[in-house]
Amino acid sequence: MPSALITGITGQDGLYLAELLLAKGYDVHGLIRGQNNPKRQLVEKLLPEVRLHNGDLTDLSSLLRALRDAAPDEVYNLGAVSFVAYSWENAHLTTDVTAKGVLNMLEAVRLHCGYREGSDQVGGVRFYQASSSEMFGKVQESPQHERTLLWPRSPYGVSKVFGHHMTINYRESYGLHASSGILFNHESPRRGPEFVTRKISQAVARIHLGLQDQLVLGNLDAERDWGFAGDYVEAMWLMLQQPAGDDYVVATGETHSIRDFLDEAFGQVGVTDWTPYVRQDPRFVRPAEVDHLVGDASKAREVLGWKPRVTFRELVAMMVEADLEATRQGW
């Protein structure tokens, strides 16, 4: 039975990835920060087969212990301070976790496996790094692909660029089978409520059920390439099944604005004009905006045989329906 260790297992990607790996017969381990982590019970309820290990991406010794105890064949580093807006409020913590945490994880894998420069990588741990389309920031070409110049526009994006290049460096310096997935925005009913897509789907459900009057947002014209998180975790797994590590853009190739998302979300409850329910507030506008992101996933399609299955409309419908049900049930 192959084994895998997932950092950030409490997030939407970690949960979907764990489900995928369990279905493929993996022995799945998750790294979780703090014994009293409030999300621990969620993982234990949804995925009782997963074995959890206490650890912190800022603590190298805890990562080495987790690797020793889990003895994984594959490591998926999904852990990060991932809410972009928060990264301006606490750039230091974002850097410690999202940037230096990648270095800690890579070094822990190197030490655990005894990698040496020029050594044979056969039998070693395979490593996946969750890179992000936010690295492109002030985009220099469209669509964005693996060779597009990186120009991050937030402390989060800068941290992701550091982790991305460090992953490449460990691959080139130590022969580590390390891959980075440059994932464009991917959503699901498991997305955190602080993210704009989930904020919208929850608000639509509450407005429809008479529990909320208004939704307050920032920039409605920002455009993103949105896909379904459940599709994207399959690309992560496929990367680590390749003969050698590499970098891949994972995206749908379609772009939609926040206004498009609002159209689809409110349309799910029969509202064709959402303007009476939505108010813009400058407080929710980023200090440095990323206006337009759309990915070219040709490489992932050709090398990995990956393509998204869930359409934008199906994704929005899925999220609104899930939040309608959750709101009705009082979750």
C-alpha positions as CSV (number, residue, x, y, z in Angstrom):
1,M,0.0,0.0,0.0
2,P,1.5,3.4,-1.0
3,S,1.5,6.1,1.7
4,A,1.1,9.8,1.6
5,L,1.5,12.7,4.1
6,I,-0.7,15.8,3.5
7,T,0.0,19.2,5.1
8,G,-3.0,21.5,5.2
9,I,-5.3,18.5,5.3
10,T,-8.0,20.6,7.0
11,G,-8.5,22.8,4.0
12,Q,-10.7,22.0,1.0
13,D,-7.8,20.7,-1.1
14,G,-6.5,18.5,1.7
15,L,-9.9,16.9,2.3
16,Y,-10.5,16.2,-1.4
17,L,-7.0,14.9,-1.9
18,A,-7.3,12.6,1.1
19,E,-10.5,11.2,-0.2
20,L,-8.9,10.6,-3.6
21,L,-5.9,8.9,-2.2
22,L,-8.0,6.7,0.1
23,A,-10.1,5.6,-2.8
24,K,-6.8,4.6,-4.6
25,G,-5.8,2.4,-1.6
26,Y,-3.3,4.8,0.0
27,D,-2.4,4.8,3.7
28,V,-3.1,8.5,4.3
29,H,-1.5,10.7,7.0
30,G,-2.3,14.3,7.7
31,L,-0.2,17.0,9.4
32,I,-2.3,19.2,11.7
33,R,-1.1,22.2,13.8
34,G,-2.0,22.1,17.5
35,Q,-3.7,19.4,19.5
36,N,-6.8,21.6,20.0
37,N,-7.1,22.5,16.4
38,P,-10.9,23.1,15.9
39,K,-10.8,21.5,12.5
40,R,-9.4,18.3,13.8
41,Q,-12.8,16.9,14.5
42,L,-13.9,17.7,10.9
43,V,-11.1,15.5,9.5
44,E,-11.8,12.7,12.0
45,K,-15.5,12.8,11.2
46,L,-15.1,12.9,7.4
47,L,-12.0,10.8,7.1
48,P,-11.7,8.4,10.0
49,E,-9.1,6.3,8.1
50,V,-6.6,9.2,8.0
51,R,-3.9,9.2,10.7
52,L,-3.2,12.6,12.0
53,H,0.2,13.9,13.2
54,N,0.8,17.1,15.2
55,G,3.3,19.4,13.5
56,D,3.9,22.9,12.3
57,L,5.5,24.1,9.0
58,T,7.5,26.6,11.0
59,D,9.1,23.9,13.2
60,L,11.5,21.6,11.3
61,S,11.8,19.1,14.1
62,S,8.1,18.4,14.1
63,L,8.2,17.8,10.3
64,L,11.0,15.3,10.7
65,R,9.0,13.5,13.4
66,A,5.9,13.4,11.1
67,L,8.0,12.0,8.2
68,R,9.5,9.4,10.5
69,D,6.2,8.3,11.9
70,A,4.3,8.4,8.6
71,A,7.1,7.0,6.4
72,P,5.3,8.4,3.2
73,D,6.1,7.7,-0.4
74,E,4.5,11.0,-1.3
75,V,4.3,14.3,0.5
76,Y,1.7,16.9,-0.6
77,N,2.5,20.4,0.9
78,L,-0.8,22.2,0.8
79,G,-0.4,24.0,4.1
80,A,-0.3,27.8,4.0
81,V,-1.7,31.0,5.2
82,S,-3.9,31.1,2.1
83,F,-6.3,34.1,2.5
84,V,-4.7,36.7,0.3
85,A,-6.4,39.7,2.0
86,Y,-5.0,38.6,5.4
87,S,-1.4,38.5,4.0
88,W,-1.3,42.3,4.0
89,E,-2.4,42.4,7.7
90,N,0.3,39.9,8.7
91,A,3.0,39.6,6.2
92,H,5.4,38.2,8.7
93,L,3.3,35.2,9.6
94,T,2.3,34.7,5.9
95,T,6.1,34.6,5.0
96,D,6.9,32.3,7.9
97,V,4.3,29.7,6.9
98,T,3.7,30.1,3.2
99,A,7.3,30.8,2.2
100,K,9.7,29.5,4.8
101,G,7.4,26.6,5.6
102,V,8.0,25.2,2.1
103,L,11.8,25.4,2.7
104,N,11.3,23.6,6.1
105,M,9.2,20.8,4.4
106,L,11.7,20.4,1.6
107,E,14.7,20.3,4.0
108,A,12.8,17.8,6.2
109,V,12.2,15.5,3.2
110,R,15.9,15.8,2.2
111,L,17.1,15.0,5.6
112,H,14.6,12.2,6.1
113,C,15.6,10.5,2.8
114,G,19.3,11.3,3.0
115,Y,19.3,13.0,-0.4
116,R,22.7,14.0,-1.7
117,E,23.7,16.1,-4.7
118,G,23.6,13.9,-7.8
119,S,22.2,10.9,-5.9
120,D,19.8,8.4,-7.4
121,Q,16.3,9.5,-6.6
122,V,14.7,6.0,-7.0
123,G,12.9,5.0,-3.8
124,G,12.9,8.5,-2.4
125,V,9.9,10.5,-1.3
126,R,8.1,12.4,-4.0
127,F,7.1,16.0,-3.2
128,Y,4.3,18.2,-4.3
129,Q,4.2,21.9,-3.7
130,A,1.0,23.9,-3.9
131,S,2.0,26.9,-6.0
132,S,-0.6,29.5,-7.0
133,S,-1.8,31.7,-9.9
134,E,-1.4,34.6,-7.5
135,M,2.3,34.4,-8.4
136,F,1.5,35.9,-11.8
137,G,0.0,39.0,-10.1
138,K,0.5,41.9,-12.5
139,V,0.2,39.5,-15.5
140,Q,2.7,40.0,-18.3
141,E,0.9,37.8,-20.9
142,S,-2.4,36.1,-21.2
143,P,-3.2,33.3,-20.8
144,Q,-0.5,32.4,-18.2
145,H,1.6,29.3,-18.6
146,E,4.6,27.7,-16.8
147,R,7.1,30.1,-18.4
148,T,5.2,33.3,-17.8
149,L,7.1,35.9,-15.8
150,L,6.1,35.9,-12.1
151,W,5.1,39.4,-10.7
152,P,3.3,38.9,-7.4
153,R,1.1,41.6,-6.0
154,S,0.6,40.5,-2.4
155,P,2.7,39.2,0.5
156,Y,0.9,35.9,-0.2
157,G,1.9,35.9,-3.8
158,V,5.5,36.8,-2.9
159,S,5.6,33.9,-0.4
160,K,4.3,31.5,-3.0
161,V,7.0,32.6,-5.5
162,F,9.6,31.8,-2.9
163,G,8.2,28.4,-2.2
164,H,7.9,27.7,-6.0
165,H,11.5,28.6,-6.8
166,M,12.8,26.7,-3.7
167,T,11.0,23.6,-4.9
168,I,12.7,23.9,-8.3
169,N,16.0,24.5,-6.5
170,Y,15.7,21.3,-4.4
171,R,14.8,19.4,-7.6
172,E,17.8,20.7,-9.4
173,S,20.2,20.6,-6.5
174,Y,19.4,17.3,-4.9
175,G,17.6,15.3,-7.5
176,L,14.4,15.4,-5.4
177,H,11.3,14.3,-7.3
178,A,9.6,17.6,-6.7
179,S,6.7,19.1,-8.6
180,S,4.8,22.4,-8.3
181,G,1.2,22.7,-9.3
182,I,0.5,26.3,-10.3
183,L,-3.2,26.1,-9.5
184,F,-5.6,28.7,-10.6
185,N,-8.6,29.6,-8.4
186,H,-10.4,26.4,-7.4
187,E,-13.6,26.4,-5.3
188,S,-16.0,24.0,-3.7
189,P,-18.7,23.8,-0.9
190,R,-15.7,23.2,1.4
191,R,-14.1,26.6,0.6
192,G,-13.6,28.8,3.7
193,P,-16.3,31.4,4.2
194,E,-13.7,34.2,4.0
195,F,-13.1,33.6,0.3
196,V,-15.3,35.7,-2.1
197,T,-16.9,32.7,-3.9
198,R,-18.1,31.1,-0.7
199,K,-19.0,34.5,0.8
200,I,-21.3,34.9,-2.2
201,S,-22.8,31.4,-2.1
202,Q,-23.5,31.6,1.6
203,A,-25.1,35.1,1.2
204,V,-27.3,34.0,-1.7
205,A,-28.6,31.1,0.4
206,R,-29.3,33.4,3.4
207,I,-30.9,36.1,1.3
208,H,-33.1,33.6,-0.4
209,L,-34.2,32.2,3.0
210,G,-34.8,35.6,4.5
211,L,-31.9,35.5,6.9
212,Q,-29.8,38.3,5.4
213,D,-30.5,41.5,3.5
214,Q,-27.3,42.5,1.8
215,L,-23.9,41.3,0.6
216,V,-20.9,43.6,0.9
217,L,-18.0,43.1,-1.6
218,G,-15.0,44.9,-3.0
219,N,-14.0,44.9,-6.6
220,L,-16.7,43.3,-8.8
221,D,-14.6,43.5,-12.0
222,A,-11.7,41.2,-11.0
223,E,-11.6,38.2,-13.4
224,R,-10.5,34.8,-12.4
225,D,-10.2,31.3,-13.9
226,W,-12.4,29.2,-11.5
227,G,-12.5,25.4,-11.4
228,F,-13.6,22.7,-9.0
229,A,-11.2,21.8,-6.2
230,G,-12.2,18.1,-6.5
231,D,-10.9,18.1,-10.1
232,Y,-7.7,19.9,-9.3
233,V,-6.5,17.4,-6.6
234,E,-6.4,14.7,-9.3
235,A,-3.8,16.8,-11.1
236,M,-1.7,16.9,-7.9
237,W,-1.7,13.1,-7.8
238,L,-0.9,12.7,-11.5
239,M,2.2,14.9,-11.1
240,L,3.7,12.6,-8.6
241,Q,3.1,9.6,-10.8
242,Q,5.4,11.0,-13.5
243,P,9.0,9.7,-14.0
244,A,10.4,13.1,-13.0
245,G,9.2,16.2,-11.2
246,D,8.1,19.2,-13.1
247,D,5.9,22.3,-12.9
248,Y,2.4,22.4,-14.3
249,V,-0.3,25.1,-14.6
250,V,-3.7,23.7,-13.6
251,A,-6.6,25.7,-14.9
252,T,-9.8,25.7,-17.0
253,G,-8.7,28.2,-19.5
254,E,-11.9,30.3,-19.0
255,T,-12.2,33.6,-17.2
256,H,-15.2,35.0,-15.3
257,S,-15.6,38.2,-13.3
258,I,-17.1,38.5,-9.8
259,R,-20.2,39.9,-11.6
260,D,-20.5,36.7,-13.6
261,F,-20.3,34.7,-10.4
262,L,-23.0,36.8,-8.9
263,D,-25.2,36.3,-12.0
264,E,-24.9,32.6,-11.7
265,A,-25.2,32.4,-7.9
266,F,-28.3,34.6,-7.7
267,G,-29.7,32.9,-10.8
268,Q,-29.8,29.6,-8.8
269,V,-32.5,31.1,-6.6
270,G,-34.4,32.9,-9.4
271,V,-33.0,36.4,-8.9
272,T,-32.1,38.0,-12.2
273,D,-31.2,41.4,-10.8
274,W,-28.9,41.2,-7.8
275,T,-27.9,44.9,-7.6
276,P,-30.4,45.6,-4.8
277,Y,-28.7,43.0,-2.6
278,V,-25.0,43.8,-3.3
279,R,-23.1,46.8,-2.0
280,Q,-19.5,47.7,-2.7
281,D,-17.2,48.8,0.1
282,P,-13.6,50.2,-0.5
283,R,-12.5,48.3,2.6
284,F,-12.7,45.1,0.7
285,V,-10.5,46.3,-2.2
286,R,-6.9,45.0,-2.3
287,P,-4.1,47.5,-1.9
288,A,-2.6,46.0,-5.1
289,E,-5.2,44.3,-7.2
290,V,-4.8,41.4,-9.5
291,D,-7.2,42.2,-12.3
292,H,-7.2,39.2,-14.7
293,L,-6.0,35.6,-14.4
294,V,-6.6,32.8,-16.9
295,G,-4.4,29.7,-17.2
296,D,-3.1,27.7,-20.1
297,A,-3.1,24.1,-18.9
298,S,-1.9,22.6,-22.2
299,K,1.1,21.0,-20.5
300,A,-1.1,19.3,-17.9
301,R,-3.5,18.1,-20.5
302,E,-0.7,16.7,-22.8
303,V,1.7,15.2,-20.2
304,L,-0.7,14.3,-17.4
305,G,-3.8,13.6,-19.4
306,W,-5.7,15.9,-17.0
307,K,-8.7,18.1,-17.8
308,P,-11.4,19.7,-15.7
309,R,-14.7,18.0,-15.5
310,V,-16.9,20.5,-13.6
311,T,-18.0,23.6,-15.5
312,F,-18.2,27.1,-14.1
313,R,-22.0,27.0,-14.0
314,E,-22.0,23.5,-12.4
315,L,-19.5,24.7,-9.8
316,V,-21.6,27.7,-8.8
317,A,-24.7,25.7,-8.6
318,M,-23.0,23.1,-6.4
319,M,-21.9,25.7,-4.0
320,V,-25.2,27.5,-3.7
321,E,-27.2,24.2,-3.3
322,A,-24.8,23.1,-0.6
323,D,-25.1,26.4,1.3
324,L,-28.9,26.3,0.9
325,E,-29.0,22.9,2.5
326,A,-26.6,23.8,5.2
327,T,-28.5,27.0,6.1
328,R,-31.8,25.1,6.2
329,Q,-30.3,22.6,8.5
330,G,-28.8,25.3,10.7
331,W,-25.2,24.2,10.2
